[in-house]
Amino acid sequence: MKKFLALILFAFLFTSPNFGQLLKVSDPYLKIKAAANSPLYTTYTAAMERSRLYGDKGYKMDYYSESLPITYSGDQAGRFFNIWKVDQVVVINKGEFVKRPVVTASFPDMAIMEYQPFSHIDVQETFFVYSSSIALVNLHIKNTDKIKHEIEIYPVLELGNDSLMIKRFDSEHNAYVTNHHESKYRILSSLYKDAPYPTDTRDYFCGGFKGYSYGGYLKGMGEFYNTIKTDYYTENRNDSLNKKTSGLVNFVSLHGKITLKPGEEITVRYFRGWQDRKEDVNPLAAEIEKLKTVDLQKYVDADVELFSKIPRIKFKTEDEKLVYLGAFNLARGCMLPPTGKTKYNFYVFSRQPLWGWGHGHQVLHESLSMLAYAYLDPVSAEGSQYVYMEQQRDDGLIAYRHGPRGLQDYPHFSKELNREMSSTSAPFFSWINWEVYNVSKDKKFLEDAYKSGTKYVDWLIKNRDTNHDGTFEWGPYGIIENVRDWYNAVFQVSKERHLDIDKEDISDELECLDLTCMVVKEMRSLSSIAGALKLDKDARMWQSKADTISKLINERMWDDSSKFYYSVNKKDYSFKFLTRDLRRMEIIGFLPLWSGSATKERAAELVKHLTDPNKFWRKYGIPTLAADDPWYTPYVDYCCKWNGPVWLLWNYMIMDGLKQYGYNKIAAQIADKLMLAVTTQLKKNHNYWESYSPDNENLNSPSNYIWDSIMAKILIEKYNYGKNR
């Protein structure tokens, strides 16, 4: 009988959840040491398989600001954090910690850090976004002292502005149930008004520990300090929170007490559940209840497995490695599972923060992020490209946007053709497919991509060369098609935008250098794809077509007086449009390098302009407009500006072109400039940005844009091609 009981005990010990242990990362390559000023990307979203398009919440982690606790902030959903009290000493802010937080691992959905809030109190804190509705904090606490310590924890959920409505306290589960409102309004682009984004939301703030008290408060953290720092000499000393169960507050707090003897350790958790009030709270509460004792190690192991395919680059600096891993986190964190009108995974190009245009459908220029993402998950990168294939129109159109709401082609009236025309996007489709294949080696994907890419180029020839002269014009809604939205020195009529879209953008009235180079690149990519598929005749045909168009680029779009490429008037191929001189040195003038259209002699002339500090050779990368142009500005004060800001993707295209012509050293130097731009921001605010200033550190543009994941590809190529330069 004793032997039987021993076996039962052994089975229990080794099959029950081992959630009380330190979490460990088994792959040494993925272990990091990121202090407050390290270039660590700190935005986290749930794993793709536990995510949804609507009712999704991601979080920004602040482990670096000295005047704050370790906080986790969700867009319009406030923040949550823990306050420590050890032996009656209250420790609120990280600046008061004995040892400041150091992040030891960071994945798309999880961060692990270590610190000491108090002498000899070692903490491993793990933040884990489990799903679109649930995030948790796992605190592994160990007393390494020779004496026991009394520890109190105060997990806090804070919205401020009296905007958190307490509905009840669930004493059985140690959980506050509160409501708050989230607006669809955004500064840059409000959420789609008819889409089911939750606005009246519910919070389920829960402690996975025995509750001692709880409370809700209207005043700030300074006043809360006075509440929890009880006066030792007062007659009616009370260490309980106010146990408020209704009404509007700024924040709510849970309260737990722990006694640790020397050498003892314990793991406690707290949870932030979030959902639409229309949803039933019971399934959310039940799922959190299960998570109170689940072993998180399996989720760490899943993240390690996710990163098992990425190239193990031996970086010269720790900063480069952090940018590399962070770029993959950014891309993966934007991926969502199949839903709606697509059976494939897809991305949004901004998941946290959440804003309308960034939470829309896939667009081909954002899909350039797949060049990097393919190294992390090639099957998922292929899936994202299949979204375009499954929704491609019968006539070959790949529209401006594709995703769970289907094809979105934004029809726009063409005065020249006297009819509406569908809008496409910058055609990077076959180039992306070829680059993804070079990682995945999936022939079935390549076959499907070739059929789809052929149809798309045929559509472009029929619909973006309306005068049938061999070079290309953007469609009538060119201001979105050409990707270079606002403050474009050539396409935009006025220096300050004040006209309507039809009058403001003239890209449908020019033979456009950028689009023409893109079509050439598509054809060269189709030639490469055809060659890999043993379609030798097709490969030669596409190469011949690309060479023919390249000859036209050199005949029509090269200005020998300034030694640069430009768009031209489609009526007479002049560099004049009405009274305007089209010879403005923009970043697109370097695209003939990328498309393989420039002659070697002209490539050398382009490199002279590129490396001129008074034009393009700036501190933080290659600007979109030459610095000596009267429209040039280094200031990034809004989104979508093309009169100076640095866009990482377009800098990568220049690098790609430079390497084709043997300028490997200059390409590597551009990579270093981009690294400086990215690390400067990540060290300051731990965000990636839509665009960067070529000269300054201050930015006001959308943050955490998926296409900045191209930094992983840039670093891969820098270390592959950076030798012998």
VEXKEPA-526496 format. One line per 3 residues: number of its first residue (from 1); their letters; for each residue y, x, z of C-alpha. Coordinates in steps of 0.2 Angstrom, whole numbers, padded with zeros to 4 digits. Layout:
BEGIN
NUM = A = Y:X:Z; ...
//
This chain:
BEGIN
1 = MKK = 0000:0000:0000; 0012:0014:0004; 0008:0023:-0012
4 = FLA = 0012:0006:-0021; 0029:0004:-0012; 0033:0022:-0016
7 = LIL = 0029:0019:-0035; 0041:0004:-0034; 0054:0014:-0026
10 = FAF = 0052:0028:-0039; 0053:0016:-0053; 0069:0008:-0046
13 = LFT = 0078:0024:-0043; 0074:0030:-0061; 0077:0014:-0071
16 = SPN = 0091:0006:-0062; 0109:0009:-0069; 0115:0026:-0064
19 = FGQ = 0133:0021:-0064; 0138:0031:-0049; 0136:0048:-0057
22 = LLK = 0149:0059:-0066; 0150:0056:-0085; 0146:0070:-0095
25 = VSD = 0149:0075:-0114; 0134:0083:-0120; 0142:0092:-0135
28 = PYL = 0152:0107:-0130; 0163:0105:-0146; 0170:0089:-0140
31 = KIK = 0175:0095:-0123; 0193:0098:-0121; 0206:0103:-0108
34 = AAA = 0222:0093:-0112; 0236:0095:-0100; 0252:0084:-0100
37 = NSP = 0260:0094:-0114; 0245:0096:-0125; 0246:0087:-0142
40 = LYT = 0233:0074:-0137; 0233:0057:-0146; 0232:0044:-0132
43 = TYT = 0230:0027:-0140; 0213:0018:-0138; 0204:0003:-0145
46 = AAM = 0187:-0005:-0144; 0172:0001:-0154; 0171:-0008:-0171
49 = ERS = 0155:-0017:-0166; 0164:-0025:-0151; 0181:-0029:-0160
52 = RLY = 0189:-0043:-0169; 0204:-0045:-0180; 0213:-0058:-0170
55 = GDK = 0213:-0058:-0151; 0212:-0039:-0150; 0220:-0028:-0138
58 = GYK = 0222:-0009:-0138; 0231:0002:-0126; 0242:0017:-0124
61 = MDY = 0237:0029:-0110; 0250:0038:-0101; 0243:0053:-0091
64 = YSE = 0258:0064:-0094; 0274:0056:-0087; 0277:0063:-0069
67 = SLP = 0287:0048:-0063; 0273:0036:-0067; 0255:0032:-0061
70 = ITY = 0241:0035:-0074; 0245:0019:-0084; 0237:0009:-0098
73 = SGD = 0249:-0001:-0108; 0245:-0015:-0121; 0257:-0021:-0134
76 = QAG = 0267:-0036:-0125; 0253:-0036:-0112; 0261:-0026:-0099
79 = RFF = 0252:-0011:-0091; 0239:-0008:-0077; 0236:0007:-0066
82 = NIW = 0230:0012:-0049; 0240:0017:-0033; 0232:0029:-0021
85 = KVD = 0233:0029:-0002; 0224:0043:0007; 0224:0044:0026
88 = QVV = 0240:0032:0026; 0249:0044:0013; 0254:0034:-0002
91 = VIN = 0253:0043:-0019; 0260:0033:-0033; 0266:0045:-0047
94 = KGE = 0257:0059:-0056; 0271:0071:-0051; 0265:0069:-0033
97 = FVK = 0247:0073:-0037; 0239:0089:-0029; 0231:0093:-0046
100 = RPV = 0239:0084:-0062; 0227:0075:-0074; 0218:0085:-0087
103 = VTA = 0209:0075:-0101; 0192:0083:-0103; 0186:0071:-0117
106 = SFP = 0195:0059:-0129; 0186:0047:-0141; 0193:0032:-0151
109 = DMA = 0188:0020:-0137; 0188:0031:-0121; 0196:0045:-0112
112 = IME = 0189:0055:-0097; 0201:0065:-0086; 0200:0074:-0069
115 = YQP = 0213:0076:-0056; 0217:0077:-0037; 0229:0064:-0030
118 = FSH = 0227:0071:-0013; 0220:0088:-0007; 0201:0089:-0008
121 = IDV = 0200:0072:-0016; 0192:0075:-0033; 0193:0061:-0046
124 = QET = 0185:0059:-0063; 0195:0044:-0071; 0187:0036:-0086
127 = FFV = 0197:0023:-0097; 0186:0013:-0108; 0191:-0001:-0120
130 = YSS = 0175:-0010:-0120; 0179:-0024:-0132; 0194:-0033:-0140
133 = SIA = 0195:-0042:-0123; 0190:-0030:-0110; 0196:-0013:-0104
136 = LVN = 0190:-0005:-0088; 0194:0010:-0077; 0180:0020:-0069
139 = LHI = 0185:0030:-0054; 0172:0043:-0048; 0179:0049:-0031
142 = KNT = 0172:0064:-0021; 0178:0071:-0004; 0176:0090:-0005
145 = DKI = 0184:0092:0012; 0176:0097:0028; 0183:0081:0036
148 = KHE = 0181:0062:0032; 0195:0053:0023; 0201:0035:0022
151 = IEI = 0205:0030:0005; 0213:0014:-0001; 0215:0009:-0019
154 = YPV = 0228:-0003:-0026; 0224:-0008:-0044; 0240:-0016:-0052
157 = LEL = 0243:-0027:-0067; 0262:-0027:-0071; 0272:-0037:-0084
160 = GND = 0289:-0037:-0076; 0303:-0050:-0079; 0294:-0063:-0068
163 = SLM = 0283:-0066:-0083; 0266:-0066:-0075; 0260:-0083:-0069
166 = IKR = 0246:-0083:-0055; 0234:-0097:-0058; 0222:-0093:-0045
169 = FDS = 0212:-0079:-0036; 0193:-0079:-0038; 0188:-0072:-0021
172 = EHN = 0169:-0072:-0026; 0172:-0060:-0040; 0188:-0051:-0033
175 = AYV = 0198:-0057:-0048; 0216:-0063:-0051; 0217:-0076:-0065
178 = TNH = 0235:-0075:-0073; 0244:-0081:-0088; 0258:-0074:-0099
181 = HES = 0266:-0076:-0116; 0266:-0065:-0130; 0278:-0067:-0145
184 = KYR = 0274:-0065:-0163; 0291:-0057:-0166; 0292:-0039:-0170
187 = ILS = 0307:-0027:-0174; 0299:-0021:-0190; 0288:-0035:-0196
190 = SLY = 0283:-0050:-0186; 0265:-0056:-0185; 0259:-0068:-0198
193 = KDA = 0265:-0085:-0191; 0250:-0095:-0197; 0237:-0082:-0192
196 = PYP = 0228:-0086:-0175; 0236:-0072:-0165; 0235:-0078:-0146
199 = TDT = 0253:-0081:-0139; 0248:-0091:-0123; 0236:-0078:-0115
202 = RDY = 0226:-0077:-0100; 0223:-0061:-0089; 0207:-0058:-0079
205 = FCG = 0211:-0044:-0067; 0196:-0039:-0058; 0190:-0026:-0045
208 = GFK = 0172:-0020:-0046; 0172:-0016:-0027; 0173:-0026:-0011
211 = GYS = 0190:-0033:-0009; 0200:-0030:0006; 0216:-0040:0001
214 = YGG = 0226:-0045:-0014; 0244:-0050:-0018; 0257:-0054:-0031
217 = YLK = 0275:-0048:-0030; 0292:-0051:-0038; 0300:-0034:-0034
220 = GMG = 0297:-0017:-0041; 0286:-0002:-0036; 0299:0004:-0024
223 = EFY = 0298:-0012:-0014; 0279:-0012:-0016; 0278:0006:-0008
226 = NTI = 0287:-0002:0007; 0273:-0015:0008; 0258:-0004:0007
229 = KTD = 0266:0010:0018; 0265:0000:0034; 0275:0006:0049
232 = YYT = 0264:0014:0061; 0275:0009:0076; 0278:-0009:0071
235 = ENR = 0271:-0022:0084; 0263:-0034:0071; 0256:-0020:0060
238 = NDS = 0247:-0028:0045; 0239:-0018:0031; 0235:-0034:0020
241 = LNK = 0244:-0039:0004; 0252:-0056:0004; 0237:-0065:-0004
244 = KTS = 0248:-0075:-0016; 0238:-0088:-0026; 0251:-0096:-0037
247 = GLV = 0268:-0094:-0045; 0278:-0082:-0056; 0277:-0063:-0051
250 = NFV = 0281:-0046:-0059; 0264:-0039:-0054; 0248:-0043:-0045
253 = SLH = 0238:-0030:-0035; 0220:-0029:-0029; 0216:-0019:-0013
256 = GKI = 0200:-0010:-0008; 0196:0002:0006; 0184:0017:0006
259 = TLK = 0178:0029:0019; 0171:0046:0012; 0163:0058:0024
262 = PGE = 0163:0077:0019; 0153:0079:0002; 0152:0060:-0001
265 = EIT = 0156:0052:-0017; 0158:0035:-0024; 0161:0026:-0041
268 = VRY = 0172:0011:-0041; 0179:0001:-0056; 0192:-0011:-0060
271 = FRG = 0194:-0022:-0076; 0208:-0030:-0087; 0201:-0045:-0096
274 = WQD = 0213:-0053:-0109; 0210:-0068:-0120; 0218:-0083:-0128
277 = RKE = 0220:-0097:-0115; 0211:-0109:-0127; 0195:-0098:-0124
280 = DVN = 0184:-0102:-0110; 0186:-0089:-0096; 0168:-0090:-0089
283 = PLA = 0160:-0080:-0103; 0174:-0067:-0101; 0171:-0066:-0082
286 = AEI = 0152:-0066:-0084; 0153:-0051:-0096; 0164:-0041:-0084
289 = EKL = 0152:-0045:-0070; 0138:-0036:-0080; 0150:-0022:-0083
292 = KTV = 0152:-0019:-0065; 0136:-0010:-0064; 0132:-0004:-0082
295 = DLQ = 0129:0014:-0085; 0144:0020:-0095; 0135:0036:-0100
298 = KYV = 0127:0027:-0115; 0144:0024:-0122; 0149:0042:-0120
301 = DAD = 0133:0047:-0129; 0137:0034:-0143; 0154:0042:-0145
304 = VEL = 0146:0060:-0145; 0134:0054:-0159; 0148:0046:-0169
307 = FSK = 0156:0063:-0170; 0140:0073:-0174; 0144:0074:-0192
310 = IPR = 0162:0081:-0192; 0163:0099:-0198; 0163:0111:-0183
313 = IKF = 0178:0121:-0187; 0182:0137:-0176; 0200:0134:-0174
316 = KTE = 0212:0148:-0170; 0222:0137:-0157; 0217:0123:-0146
319 = DEK = 0232:0113:-0153; 0223:0112:-0170; 0207:0106:-0162
322 = LVY = 0216:0092:-0153; 0225:0086:-0168; 0209:0087:-0178
325 = LGA = 0199:0076:-0165; 0214:0065:-0163; 0216:0062:-0182
328 = FNL = 0198:0055:-0182; 0201:0044:-0166; 0216:0037:-0175
331 = ARG = 0206:0032:-0191; 0191:0025:-0181; 0203:0016:-0170
334 = CML = 0210:0006:-0184; 0193:0000:-0191; 0187:-0018:-0189
337 = PPT = 0170:-0026:-0192; 0167:-0038:-0207; 0175:-0055:-0205
340 = GKT = 0183:-0069:-0216; 0182:-0066:-0235; 0174:-0048:-0233
343 = KYN = 0157:-0043:-0229; 0162:-0025:-0226; 0171:-0016:-0212
346 = FYV = 0190:-0014:-0216; 0205:-0006:-0207; 0222:-0012:-0202
349 = FSR = 0234:0002:-0203; 0242:-0001:-0186; 0231:-0009:-0172
352 = QPL = 0241:-0003:-0157; 0255:-0006:-0157; 0252:-0023:-0166
355 = WGW = 0265:-0028:-0180; 0264:-0039:-0195; 0264:-0028:-0210
358 = GHG = 0253:-0015:-0201; 0240:-0028:-0196; 0238:-0034:-0214
361 = HQV = 0225:-0030:-0227; 0220:-0013:-0234; 0231:-0005:-0247
364 = LHE = 0226:0009:-0258; 0239:0022:-0252; 0233:0018:-0234
367 = SLS = 0216:0020:-0240; 0219:0039:-0243; 0215:0040:-0224
370 = MLA = 0197:0038:-0230; 0197:0056:-0237; 0197:0061:-0219
373 = YAY = 0188:0047:-0211; 0173:0050:-0222; 0168:0066:-0212
376 = LDP = 0167:0055:-0197; 0157:0040:-0204; 0154:0041:-0223
379 = VSA = 0145:0024:-0223; 0160:0016:-0215; 0172:0024:-0227
382 = EGS = 0162:0018:-0242; 0162:0001:-0234; 0181:0001:-0233
385 = QYV = 0181:0005:-0252; 0168:-0009:-0256; 0181:-0021:-0249
388 = YME = 0191:-0018:-0265; 0176:-0019:-0276; 0169:-0035:-0269
391 = QQR = 0187:-0043:-0271; 0191:-0035:-0288; 0197:-0048:-0300
394 = DDG = 0186:-0051:-0316; 0200:-0043:-0327; 0199:-0027:-0317
397 = LIA = 0214:-0030:-0305; 0214:-0021:-0288; 0228:-0031:-0280
400 = YRH = 0241:-0024:-0268; 0231:-0030:-0253; 0213:-0034:-0249
403 = GPR = 0204:-0039:-0234; 0197:-0053:-0223; 0210:-0065:-0231
406 = GLQ = 0205:-0060:-0248; 0214:-0054:-0263; 0233:-0054:-0261
409 = DYP = 0242:-0050:-0278; 0260:-0055:-0274; 0264:-0062:-0291
412 = HFS = 0281:-0058:-0297; 0291:-0063:-0313; 0293:-0051:-0327
415 = KEL = 0309:-0054:-0337; 0302:-0042:-0351; 0286:-0052:-0353
418 = NRE = 0293:-0069:-0348; 0279:-0072:-0336; 0273:-0069:-0319
421 = MSS = 0263:-0053:-0316; 0251:-0048:-0302; 0255:-0034:-0291
424 = TSA = 0244:-0019:-0288; 0246:-0004:-0278; 0248:0015:-0281
427 = PFF = 0231:0018:-0290; 0222:0031:-0279; 0205:0021:-0280
430 = SWI = 0194:0032:-0290; 0201:0048:-0282; 0197:0041:-0265
433 = NWE = 0179:0036:-0271; 0176:0054:-0278; 0182:0062:-0262
436 = VYN = 0171:0050:-0251; 0156:0054:-0262; 0158:0072:-0260
439 = VSK = 0155:0069:-0242; 0142:0055:-0242; 0132:0061:-0258
442 = DKK = 0128:0042:-0260; 0124:0040:-0278; 0123:0021:-0277
445 = FLE = 0140:0020:-0270; 0146:0032:-0284; 0138:0021:-0298
448 = DAY = 0147:0005:-0291; 0163:0015:-0289; 0162:0020:-0307
451 = KSG = 0160:0003:-0314; 0174:-0004:-0303; 0186:0011:-0306
454 = TKY = 0183:0010:-0325; 0188:-0009:-0325; 0204:-0005:-0314
457 = VDW = 0210:0009:-0326; 0208:-0003:-0341; 0218:-0016:-0331
460 = LIK = 0232:-0003:-0328; 0232:0002:-0346; 0234:-0016:-0352
463 = NRD = 0246:-0021:-0338; 0256:-0006:-0333; 0260:0001:-0351
466 = TNH = 0268:-0014:-0358; 0276:-0005:-0372; 0260:0004:-0377
469 = DGT = 0267:0021:-0378; 0255:0031:-0367; 0265:0032:-0351
472 = FEW = 0267:0020:-0337; 0279:0008:-0328; 0278:0000:-0312
475 = GPY = 0276:-0019:-0311; 0291:-0031:-0308; 0287:-0031:-0290
478 = GII = 0289:-0012:-0290; 0297:-0010:-0274; 0280:-0013:-0265
481 = ENV = 0269:-0006:-0279; 0277:0011:-0280; 0274:0014:-0262
484 = RDW = 0291:0022:-0260; 0300:0007:-0252; 0318:0010:-0247
487 = YNA = 0332:0023:-0250; 0323:0029:-0266; 0336:0039:-0275
490 = VFQ = 0330:0035:-0293; 0322:0017:-0291; 0335:0010:-0279
493 = VSK = 0351:0004:-0287; 0362:0006:-0272; 0364:0019:-0259
496 = ERH = 0363:0005:-0246; 0351:-0009:-0249; 0361:-0025:-0251
499 = LDI = 0354:-0033:-0267; 0339:-0044:-0270; 0322:-0036:-0274
502 = DKE = 0324:-0040:-0293; 0341:-0031:-0294; 0338:-0017:-0281
505 = DIS = 0323:-0008:-0289; 0322:-0002:-0307; 0305:0005:-0307
508 = DEL = 0298:-0008:-0320; 0312:-0002:-0332; 0307:0017:-0332
511 = ECL = 0293:0027:-0338; 0288:0032:-0321; 0282:0050:-0317
514 = DLT = 0273:0045:-0301; 0262:0031:-0309; 0258:0041:-0324
517 = CMV = 0252:0056:-0314; 0242:0044:-0304; 0233:0036:-0319
520 = VKE = 0230:0054:-0325; 0222:0058:-0308; 0211:0042:-0309
523 = MRS = 0205:0047:-0326; 0201:0065:-0320; 0192:0057:-0305
526 = LSS = 0182:0045:-0317; 0178:0060:-0327; 0171:0069:-0312
529 = IAG = 0161:0054:-0307; 0154:0052:-0324; 0148:0070:-0324
532 = ALK = 0140:0068:-0307; 0131:0052:-0315; 0125:0062:-0330
535 = LDK = 0137:0052:-0341; 0142:0067:-0351; 0150:0057:-0365
538 = DAR = 0161:0047:-0353; 0166:0062:-0343; 0173:0070:-0359
541 = MWQ = 0181:0054:-0364; 0190:0052:-0348; 0195:0070:-0348
544 = SKA = 0202:0069:-0365; 0212:0053:-0361; 0219:0062:-0345
547 = DTI = 0224:0077:-0356; 0233:0066:-0369; 0244:0058:-0356
550 = SKL = 0247:0075:-0348; 0254:0081:-0364; 0266:0066:-0365
553 = INE = 0271:0070:-0347; 0276:0087:-0352; 0285:0081:-0368
556 = RMW = 0295:0067:-0360; 0297:0070:-0342; 0300:0089:-0341
559 = DDS = 0319:0094:-0340; 0320:0112:-0346; 0338:0114:-0339
562 = SKF = 0333:0110:-0321; 0315:0115:-0323; 0308:0099:-0315
565 = YYS = 0299:0083:-0319; 0307:0066:-0318; 0305:0048:-0323
568 = VNK = 0313:0043:-0339; 0321:0028:-0347; 0307:0019:-0356
571 = KDY = 0318:0014:-0371; 0323:0031:-0377; 0314:0043:-0364
574 = SFK = 0331:0050:-0359; 0336:0055:-0341; 0349:0041:-0341
577 = FLT = 0348:0023:-0335; 0365:0015:-0339; 0377:0026:-0331
580 = RDL = 0364:0034:-0319; 0357:0051:-0320; 0338:0050:-0316
583 = RRM = 0337:0069:-0313; 0336:0068:-0294; 0324:0080:-0287
586 = EII = 0311:0070:-0278; 0294:0074:-0271; 0286:0065:-0285
589 = GFL = 0292:0080:-0296; 0277:0090:-0289; 0264:0077:-0294
592 = PLW = 0260:0085:-0310; 0252:0099:-0300; 0241:0086:-0291
595 = SGS = 0236:0077:-0307; 0233:0094:-0316; 0246:0090:-0329
598 = ATK = 0258:0104:-0327; 0257:0120:-0337; 0255:0136:-0328
601 = ERA = 0272:0142:-0332; 0280:0125:-0327; 0269:0126:-0311
604 = AEL = 0278:0142:-0307; 0295:0134:-0309; 0290:0120:-0298
607 = VKH = 0285:0132:-0284; 0302:0140:-0285; 0310:0123:-0281
610 = LTD = 0296:0119:-0268; 0299:0135:-0258; 0318:0134:-0259
613 = PNK = 0324:0131:-0241; 0340:0122:-0248; 0329:0110:-0257
616 = FWR = 0311:0106:-0251; 0305:0121:-0239; 0310:0113:-0223
619 = KYG = 0304:0116:-0205; 0293:0101:-0203; 0286:0099:-0221
622 = IPT = 0291:0094:-0238; 0304:0080:-0238; 0304:0066:-0251
625 = LAA = 0321:0071:-0258; 0328:0088:-0260; 0340:0093:-0246
628 = DDP = 0354:0096:-0258; 0354:0079:-0265; 0369:0068:-0259
631 = WYT = 0357:0054:-0253; 0347:0066:-0243; 0345:0062:-0224
634 = PYV = 0334:0071:-0211; 0335:0056:-0200; 0320:0044:-0197
637 = DYC = 0329:0029:-0190; 0318:0015:-0197; 0302:0013:-0207
640 = CKW = 0299:0016:-0226; 0313:0028:-0230; 0311:0040:-0245
643 = NGP = 0327:0050:-0245; 0322:0064:-0234; 0308:0060:-0222
646 = VWL = 0291:0069:-0223; 0276:0059:-0227; 0260:0068:-0222
649 = LWN = 0249:0060:-0237; 0261:0066:-0250; 0262:0083:-0243
652 = YMI = 0243:0084:-0244; 0244:0079:-0262; 0256:0093:-0265
655 = MDG = 0244:0105:-0256; 0230:0099:-0267; 0240:0102:-0282
658 = LKQ = 0245:0120:-0276; 0227:0125:-0274; 0222:0119:-0291
661 = YGY = 0235:0132:-0298; 0230:0145:-0286; 0244:0144:-0274
664 = NKI = 0233:0144:-0258; 0244:0153:-0247; 0259:0141:-0250
667 = AAQ = 0247:0127:-0247; 0242:0134:-0231; 0260:0136:-0226
670 = IAD = 0263:0118:-0229; 0248:0114:-0218; 0256:0124:-0204
673 = KLM = 0273:0115:-0206; 0264:0098:-0205; 0255:0105:-0189
676 = LAV = 0271:0109:-0181; 0278:0092:-0185; 0263:0083:-0178
679 = TTQ = 0261:0094:-0163; 0279:0093:-0158; 0278:0074:-0157
682 = LKK = 0261:0073:-0149; 0266:0085:-0136; 0282:0074:-0132
685 = NHN = 0275:0056:-0134; 0257:0058:-0139; 0259:0047:-0155
688 = YWE = 0256:0049:-0173; 0270:0042:-0184; 0273:0034:-0201
691 = SYS = 0284:0048:-0206; 0292:0063:-0199; 0309:0071:-0200
694 = PDN = 0310:0087:-0210; 0323:0095:-0199; 0323:0085:-0182
697 = ENL = 0312:0080:-0168; 0319:0062:-0165; 0310:0048:-0174
700 = NSP = 0312:0029:-0175; 0298:0024:-0186; 0281:0014:-0184
703 = SNY = 0269:0024:-0173; 0250:0027:-0175; 0249:0024:-0193
706 = IWD = 0231:0026:-0200; 0236:0037:-0214; 0241:0051:-0202
709 = SIM = 0222:0054:-0200; 0224:0065:-0216; 0228:0079:-0204
712 = AKI = 0209:0081:-0201; 0207:0083:-0220; 0221:0095:-0221
715 = LIE = 0214:0106:-0207; 0196:0105:-0215; 0204:0112:-0231
718 = KYN = 0215:0124:-0223; 0200:0133:-0215; 0189:0131:-0230
721 = YGK = 0202:0137:-0242; 0213:0147:-0231; 0204:0164:-0234
724 = NR = 0208:0176:-0247; 0226:0170:-0249
//
